[in-house]
Amino acid sequence: MGLTPEDVSAVHPASKLLSEVLVVNDALERALCRYLNTNETDLQALQHLIRAHDLTPSGLAARLQISTAATTAVIDRMSERGHVERKPHPSDRRSQLISASPAAVQQVLEALRPLFNDAERIIGGFGRHEQAAVVRYLEATLEAMNSRIDDFLQSPDTTNRSPRP
C-alpha cells in the first residue's frame, strides 16, 4: 500500500525533512564505513561501544540484535583492526568487557567533527526559543522512533529475536 500524492502533500515539511535526514544519515554511515575501512555491523558495534563505554559480548550482541557467535566474529574482526580493546570483567572472571579503542574513538570523532561543528553553528544561529522548539521536536521524534522499534520487536514475526536494550 503506497502513499498517494495527497498523502505526501499532507505531510508537514518538518516530517518530510526528517525523512530526508534519515536517508542522508544512511548514506553518511555507508561513507563513514568506507572511510574507516569497516562494514556496517562493525560500525554499529563501534557506535554502541563509544556510547556505552564497556559492554560484555552478550550485551553487545543484544544491542546489535545478532547472535553471540556472530558478535564474537565482529569483536575479533574489530580487535584485529585495533578498533576495540578487551579486558577481564571485574566481577565475572568468565566474561570480558569490550570497549572502543582510544584510536578508534579518535578516528570517528575526527571524521565527524566537521559535521558536529556545522550542527552547533546552525543551532547557535537560532534564538533561544527556536532552539528549545528544535530540542522538543527531536526529543519527541526520538521517543516516537523508539516506541516504533519496540512495537516492531514485539510483533509476532519477531518474537524469537533478541529484545532491544
C-alpha positions as CSV (number, residue, x, y, z in Angstrom):
1,M,0.0,0.0,0.0
2,G,1.8,3.1,-1.3
3,L,1.3,6.8,-0.5
4,T,-0.9,8.8,-2.7
5,P,0.2,12.3,-3.9
6,E,-2.5,13.6,-1.4
7,D,-0.9,11.7,1.4
8,V,2.5,13.2,0.6
9,S,1.2,16.7,0.3
10,A,-0.5,16.4,3.7
11,V,2.8,15.6,5.4
12,H,4.3,18.5,7.4
13,P,7.5,19.9,5.9
14,A,9.4,19.0,9.1
15,S,8.4,15.4,8.7
16,K,9.5,15.4,5.1
17,L,12.8,16.8,6.1
18,L,13.2,14.3,8.9
19,S,12.6,11.5,6.3
20,E,15.3,13.1,4.2
21,V,17.7,13.3,7.2
22,L,17.2,9.6,7.8
23,V,18.0,8.8,4.2
24,V,21.1,11.0,4.2
25,N,22.2,9.5,7.5
26,D,22.2,6.1,5.9
27,A,24.4,7.4,3.1
28,L,26.6,9.1,5.7
29,E,27.0,5.8,7.6
30,R,27.9,4.0,4.4
31,A,30.5,6.7,3.6
32,L,31.9,6.5,7.1
33,C,32.2,2.7,6.8
34,R,34.3,3.2,3.7
35,Y,36.4,5.9,5.4
36,L,37.0,3.7,8.4
37,N,37.5,0.6,6.2
38,T,34.8,-1.3,8.1
39,N,31.4,-2.7,7.5
40,E,28.0,-1.5,8.8
41,T,27.7,-4.1,11.6
42,D,31.2,-3.2,12.9
43,L,30.4,0.5,12.7
44,Q,27.2,-0.1,14.7
45,A,29.2,-2.0,17.2
46,L,31.7,0.8,17.5
47,Q,28.9,3.3,17.9
48,H,27.4,1.3,20.8
49,L,30.8,0.9,22.4
50,I,31.5,4.6,22.2
51,R,28.2,5.4,23.8
52,A,28.2,2.6,26.4
53,H,31.9,2.6,27.0
54,D,32.2,-1.1,28.2
55,L,30.0,-3.9,27.2
56,T,30.1,-7.6,27.6
57,P,30.0,-9.6,24.4
58,S,26.4,-10.7,25.2
59,G,25.5,-7.1,25.9
60,L,26.9,-6.0,22.5
61,A,25.1,-8.9,20.8
62,A,21.8,-7.7,22.3
63,R,22.3,-4.2,21.1
64,L,23.3,-5.4,17.6
65,Q,20.4,-7.9,17.6
66,I,22.7,-10.6,16.4
67,S,23.8,-14.0,17.9
68,T,26.7,-14.2,20.4
69,A,28.6,-16.3,17.8
70,A,28.2,-13.5,15.2
71,T,29.2,-11.0,17.8
72,T,32.4,-12.9,18.6
73,A,33.3,-12.6,14.9
74,V,32.6,-8.9,15.0
75,I,34.8,-8.4,18.1
76,D,37.6,-10.5,16.6
77,R,37.5,-8.5,13.4
78,M,37.4,-5.2,15.2
79,S,40.2,-6.3,17.5
80,E,42.4,-7.2,14.5
81,R,41.9,-3.7,13.2
82,G,42.6,-2.1,16.5
83,H,39.1,-0.7,16.9
84,V,38.3,-2.5,20.2
85,E,40.1,-3.5,23.4
86,R,39.2,-6.5,25.6
87,K,39.7,-6.6,29.4
88,P,38.6,-9.0,32.1
89,H,35.2,-8.4,33.6
90,P,35.7,-7.1,37.1
91,S,33.1,-9.4,38.7
92,D,32.7,-12.3,36.3
93,R,36.0,-13.9,35.5
94,R,34.4,-16.0,32.8
95,S,33.5,-12.9,30.9
96,Q,35.2,-9.9,29.4
97,L,34.4,-6.3,28.7
98,I,34.8,-4.8,25.3
99,S,35.4,-1.1,24.7
100,A,36.2,1.1,21.8
101,S,39.9,1.7,21.5
102,P,41.1,5.3,22.0
103,A,42.4,5.3,18.4
104,A,39.0,4.2,17.0
105,V,37.2,6.8,19.1
106,Q,39.6,9.5,17.9
107,Q,39.2,8.4,14.2
108,V,35.4,8.5,14.4
109,L,35.5,11.9,16.2
110,E,37.9,13.4,13.7
111,A,35.7,12.1,10.8
112,L,32.5,13.5,12.3
113,R,33.9,16.7,14.0
114,P,33.1,18.9,10.9
115,L,29.5,17.7,10.9
116,F,29.2,18.3,14.7
117,N,30.7,21.7,14.3
118,D,28.3,22.6,11.5
119,A,25.3,21.4,13.6
120,E,26.5,23.5,16.5
121,R,26.9,26.5,14.3
122,I,23.5,26.1,12.8
123,I,21.6,25.6,16.1
124,G,23.7,28.5,17.5
125,G,22.2,30.8,14.9
126,F,18.7,30.2,16.3
127,G,17.1,32.1,19.1
128,R,16.7,30.5,22.5
129,H,13.0,29.7,21.9
130,E,13.7,28.3,18.5
131,Q,16.5,26.1,19.9
132,A,14.1,24.9,22.6
133,A,11.5,24.0,19.9
134,V,14.1,22.1,17.9
135,V,15.1,20.1,21.0
136,R,11.4,19.4,21.9
137,Y,10.8,18.2,18.3
138,L,13.8,16.0,18.3
139,E,13.2,14.5,21.7
140,A,9.6,13.7,20.8
141,T,10.7,12.2,17.5
142,L,13.3,10.0,19.2
143,E,10.6,8.9,21.7
144,A,8.3,8.0,18.8
145,M,11.0,6.2,16.9
146,N,12.0,4.2,20.0
147,S,8.3,3.3,20.5
148,R,8.0,2.1,16.9
149,I,11.1,0.0,17.3
150,D,9.6,-1.6,20.4
151,D,6.4,-2.2,18.6
152,F,8.2,-3.9,15.7
153,L,10.2,-6.1,18.1
154,Q,7.1,-7.2,19.9
155,S,5.3,-8.2,16.7
156,P,4.6,-11.9,16.1
157,D,7.2,-12.1,13.4
158,T,10.0,-11.0,15.7
159,T,9.2,-12.9,18.9
160,N,12.2,-15.2,18.5
161,R,14.7,-12.3,18.2
162,S,16.6,-10.6,21.0
163,P,14.8,-7.6,22.6
164,R,16.2,-4.2,22.1
165,P,18.2,-3.0,25.1
